[in-house]
Amino acid sequence: MSDAHSGPSRTTHHSIEFLYAPSSLLNSAHNNEPKATRAGIDIEKHHVKKGARTAPVSEDPYLLLLVKLYRFLARRTDAPFNKVILKRLFLSKINRPPISLSGITSQVISSPSNEGKTVVVVGTVTDDIRLLEVPKLCVAALRFTRSAKERILNAGGETLTLDQLALRAPTGSNTFLLRGKRNTREAVKHFGMGPHKHKKPYTISKGRKFERARGRRKSRGFKV
């Protein structure tokens, strides 16, 4: 009789031990579970808006038609050229800086492989009176100044719009992209103004009475 009662009492003792097991053991058992079985959200941040543009802010109808054209080319061709053109069409005017004829000429002359190719500028091509002779160029751009266009045509070159370029080179073959420098604006020269920063101050005048005291002479505190 004693053997018959010993079995159930032993199982009851083990079940009581399991019920009153310390929480550290239960937590360790939970942590040892594979991560795939845990429920949760794998997104680090919520409601984060992407900063890149997906369309131009400008309402210029010609620009919107170009965007429509290059959206189609970027989608239907494998050429990364069309994707770059489309992205640059979205940019603001500050991020589409102009490039001068001298800048284009120096880039074309710098490498023999660039000769004969169409220069593509998603921005404005401007004239440079310091450039005495303009070589024969084929330039496709968003816009040309009047004098820049005249000088290119007088040199025997060719000026194209970006929609004409799409008909001639839909995948961007035999072209190379150029763009101007963004940090050559007048406003950039004034950014970060302070003592010993060597930045351009905003002055009313360059005369004797203006910006000639503290900070401009060693006898008046310090000189920048």
ZIQUI-V329496 format. One record per pair of residues at least 12 apart in sequence whose C-alpha atoms are under 10 Angstrom apart, sorted by the first residue. I is the first residue (numbers start at 1). J is the second residue. Records with the same first field share a line. If there is no record, write none. Layout:
BEGIN
I->J ; J
END
This chain:
BEGIN
52->87 ; 90 ; 91
53->87 ; 88 ; 89 ; 90 ; 91 ; 92
54->86 ; 87 ; 89 ; 90 ; 91
55->67 ; 68 ; 86 ; 87 ; 89 ; 90 ; 91
56->86 ; 87 ; 88 ; 89 ; 90 ; 91 ; 92
57->90 ; 91 ; 92
58->90 ; 91 ; 92 ; 93
62->142 ; 163
63->89 ; 90 ; 142 ; 162
64->89 ; 90
65->163
66->85 ; 86 ; 89 ; 142 ; 161 ; 162 ; 163 ; 166
67->85 ; 86 ; 87 ; 88 ; 89 ; 90
68->86
69->82 ; 86 ; 162 ; 163 ; 166
70->82 ; 83 ; 84 ; 85 ; 86 ; 87 ; 89 ; 162 ; 163 ; 166 ; 170
71->83 ; 85 ; 86 ; 87
72->86
73->86 ; 166 ; 170 ; 171
74->86 ; 170 ; 171
77->170 ; 171
78->171
79->170 ; 171 ; 172 ; 173
80->171 ; 172
81->170 ; 171 ; 172 ; 173 ; 175 ; 176 ; 177
82->166 ; 170 ; 171 ; 172
84->122 ; 177
85->120 ; 121 ; 122 ; 162 ; 172 ; 177
86->122
87->122
88->121 ; 122 ; 123 ; 179
89->122 ; 123 ; 142
91->122 ; 123
93->123 ; 124
94->182 ; 183 ; 185
95->123 ; 179 ; 180 ; 181 ; 182 ; 183
96->121 ; 122 ; 123 ; 124 ; 142 ; 179 ; 180 ; 181 ; 182
97->121 ; 122 ; 123 ; 124 ; 125 ; 179 ; 180 ; 181 ; 182 ; 183 ; 184 ; 185
98->121 ; 122 ; 123 ; 124 ; 125 ; 126 ; 143 ; 144 ; 179 ; 180 ; 181 ; 182
99->121 ; 122 ; 123 ; 124 ; 125 ; 126 ; 127 ; 128 ; 178 ; 179 ; 180 ; 181 ; 182
100->124 ; 125 ; 126 ; 127 ; 128 ; 129 ; 131 ; 144 ; 145 ; 148 ; 179 ; 180
101->125 ; 126 ; 127 ; 128 ; 129 ; 130 ; 131 ; 134 ; 135 ; 137 ; 148 ; 149 ; 151 ; 152
102->126 ; 127 ; 128 ; 129 ; 130 ; 131 ; 132 ; 133 ; 134
103->125 ; 126 ; 127 ; 128 ; 131 ; 178 ; 179 ; 180 ; 181
104->119 ; 120 ; 121 ; 125 ; 126 ; 134 ; 137 ; 139 ; 178 ; 179 ; 180
105->119 ; 131 ; 133 ; 134 ; 135 ; 136 ; 137
107->119 ; 178
108->135 ; 137 ; 176
109->135
114->174 ; 175 ; 176
115->136 ; 137 ; 138 ; 174
116->136 ; 137 ; 138 ; 174 ; 175
117->137 ; 138 ; 139 ; 173 ; 174 ; 175 ; 176
118->137 ; 138 ; 139 ; 140 ; 158 ; 159 ; 160 ; 165 ; 169 ; 172 ; 173 ; 174 ; 175 ; 176 ; 177
119->137 ; 138 ; 139 ; 140 ; 141 ; 159 ; 160 ; 174 ; 175 ; 176 ; 177 ; 178 ; 179
120->138 ; 139 ; 140 ; 141 ; 142 ; 160 ; 161 ; 162 ; 165 ; 172 ; 175 ; 176 ; 177 ; 178 ; 179
121->139 ; 140 ; 141 ; 142 ; 143 ; 161 ; 162 ; 176 ; 177 ; 178 ; 179 ; 180
122->140 ; 141 ; 142 ; 143 ; 161 ; 162 ; 177 ; 178 ; 179 ; 180
123->140 ; 141 ; 142 ; 143 ; 144 ; 178 ; 179 ; 180
124->140 ; 141 ; 142 ; 143 ; 144 ; 145 ; 148 ; 179 ; 180
125->139 ; 140 ; 141 ; 142 ; 143 ; 144 ; 145 ; 146 ; 147 ; 148 ; 149 ; 179 ; 180
126->143 ; 144 ; 145 ; 146 ; 147 ; 148 ; 149
127->144 ; 145 ; 146 ; 147 ; 148 ; 149 ; 150 ; 151 ; 152
128->147 ; 148 ; 151
129->147 ; 148
133->151 ; 155
134->148 ; 151 ; 152 ; 153 ; 154 ; 155 ; 156 ; 157
135->151 ; 152 ; 154 ; 155 ; 156 ; 157
136->151 ; 152 ; 153 ; 154 ; 155 ; 156 ; 157 ; 158
137->152 ; 153 ; 155 ; 156 ; 157 ; 158 ; 159
138->152 ; 153 ; 156 ; 157 ; 158 ; 159 ; 160 ; 175
139->152 ; 157 ; 158 ; 159 ; 160 ; 161 ; 162 ; 165 ; 175 ; 176
140->158 ; 159 ; 160 ; 161 ; 162 ; 163 ; 164 ; 165 ; 175 ; 177
141->159 ; 160 ; 161 ; 162 ; 163 ; 165 ; 178
142->160 ; 161 ; 162 ; 163
143->159 ; 160 ; 161 ; 162
144->159 ; 160 ; 161
186->200
187->200
188->200
189->201
190->202
194->215 ; 224
195->215 ; 216 ; 222 ; 223 ; 224
196->215 ; 222 ; 223 ; 224
197->224
198->224
199->224
END
